[in-house]
Amino acid sequence: MSGKDPKEMRAATRVTNAGRRKEWTGPVVNAPVWRASTHLYETEADRKAAGKSNADGGFFYGRRGAPTQWSLAEALTQIEPGAHGTVLYPSGVAAIAGALLTVLRPGDRLLMSDNAYDPSRSMATGLLKRLGIEYDFFDPLDMPAFEAKFDAPVKAVWLESPGSLTMEVCDVPALTAIARQNGAVSLIDNTWASSLGFAALEHGCDIVMMSLSKHVGGHSDLMMGSASAGERWYRALRRTSQELGQVVSPDDAALAARGLRTMAIRLKQSSSSALRIAQWLAEQPQVAQVMCPMLPNDPRHELWARDFTGGCGLFSFVLNSSDPEASGALVDALNLFGIGYSWGGYESLALPIFPHDHRATMASPTKPAEEAGIRPAVRLSIGLEDTDDLIEDLAQALATMDTQ
Ligand SMILES: *Cc1c(COP(=O)(O)O)cnc(C)c1O
């Protein structure tokens, strides 16, 4: 390997090189799996010195990780523009908790985007509320309403773009600028785009979190999360994570690192396949609306094209039906799409969704404010199958709707 900093390389080169320090890989390509609780010291003086430093990449005890985890964390830092360091968590939800518990104290107020991932919302209304932290949901597309929320002090703003299920891209630089002017910390769930598709810290966010169970893992066989930040917040994240005893297994870290090596090419393939499928779906009479910011006629496409350098295979669509069972029947009729949670794997998935159940301030495309009825919707995670096979499968499943 050359001595070039992976941060200066293009995406596909970065993900293949990041984190592969010679001292961690030895003579082999990948950092081996270091299974360890106890780290042994040569002398008592060495043990004392290790205990004092708490530096990254220093042997101490299993809870602080070993080269397998350090290599993955460093790789994620190197692919995240503006990051000083990355903390790994046993799941994406654990990363959300770790980041919010780092920033918030009893009595603080949190503003959360109304289209945030449902467990993020539950964290605000449950765990954080029990700790005496106030929350308020906001419509990320309504700037005046967002600004008005700062009439009372705000400690942190939680963003997600595109939002879960309904896929609205928000103006992250504008929202984080308002937060900053008011002394609030901006955090973002960047699982959809990943650091390859959206440089969150360079668009105003202080802390960026990802569920690594999705694109980084990429094979639907591991749970992990991460939070990355500049130096100040990285130190704080790391301390909270150590206090909470958060640790990821070396086996999972090695799997995540393996997934990372192909992430750029997987994302490229699944985004172009998803875009073609979204375009095809938009023309089908059984489909009322496609929610995908990569589509040129999506209402938020311009913002997406301005701020993002890539997309992924995840998007949703609303059915032209008032039968609440129609989305379930449609996914049952599909042969190439698994029915299940998560996404970002090599295999395609389909999931009936009910976003109107999880909104406080935003009208949902599945329950437009002016309409009484509820429209069924489906979220697709497009994998690495041949796009034409997926379209044929969707076509035969949609055709069954006509005869119901
Ligand atoms: C899946 C997901 C998470 C949570 O990640 P887990 O690894 O499943 O805990 C967080 N945010 C978004 C947007 C997700 O889709």
Ligand as a Chemical Component Dictionary entry (heavy atoms), coordinates in Angstrom:
data_LIG
# 
_chem_comp.id                   LIG 
_chem_comp.type                 NON-POLYMER 
_chem_comp.pdbx_formal_charge   0 
_chem_comp.three_letter_code    LIG 
# 
loop_
_chem_comp_atom.comp_id 
_chem_comp_atom.atom_id 
_chem_comp_atom.alt_atom_id 
_chem_comp_atom.type_symbol 
_chem_comp_atom.charge 
_chem_comp_atom.model_Cartn_x 
_chem_comp_atom.model_Cartn_y 
_chem_comp_atom.model_Cartn_z 
_chem_comp_atom.pdbx_ordinal 
LIG C1 C1 C 0 -32.118 -0.170 10.768 1  
LIG C2 C2 C 0 -31.987 1.256  11.068 2  
LIG C3 C3 C 0 -31.445 1.686  12.285 3  
LIG C4 C4 C 0 -31.126 0.750  13.413 4  
LIG O1 O1 O 0 -30.118 -0.129 13.152 5  
LIG P1 P1 P 0 -30.004 -1.587 13.823 6  
LIG O2 O2 O 0 -28.633 -1.981 13.456 7  
LIG O3 O3 O 0 -31.096 -2.425 13.222 8  
LIG O4 O4 O 0 -30.183 -1.419 15.304 9  
LIG C5 C5 C 0 -31.286 3.039  12.473 10 
LIG N1 N1 N 0 -31.648 3.922  11.537 11 
LIG C6 C6 C 0 -32.185 3.557  10.373 12 
LIG C7 C7 C 0 -32.561 4.589  9.382  13 
LIG C8 C8 C 0 -32.380 2.214  10.094 14 
LIG O5 O5 O 0 -32.961 1.839  8.960  15 
# 
loop_
_chem_comp_bond.comp_id 
_chem_comp_bond.atom_id_1 
_chem_comp_bond.atom_id_2 
_chem_comp_bond.value_order 
_chem_comp_bond.pdbx_ordinal 
LIG C1 C2 SING 1  
LIG C2 C3 SING 2  
LIG C2 C8 DOUB 3  
LIG C3 C4 SING 4  
LIG C3 C5 DOUB 5  
LIG C4 O1 SING 6  
LIG O1 P1 SING 7  
LIG P1 O2 DOUB 8  
LIG P1 O3 SING 9  
LIG P1 O4 SING 10 
LIG C5 N1 SING 11 
LIG N1 C6 DOUB 12 
LIG C6 C7 SING 13 
LIG C6 C8 SING 14 
LIG C8 O5 SING 15 
# 
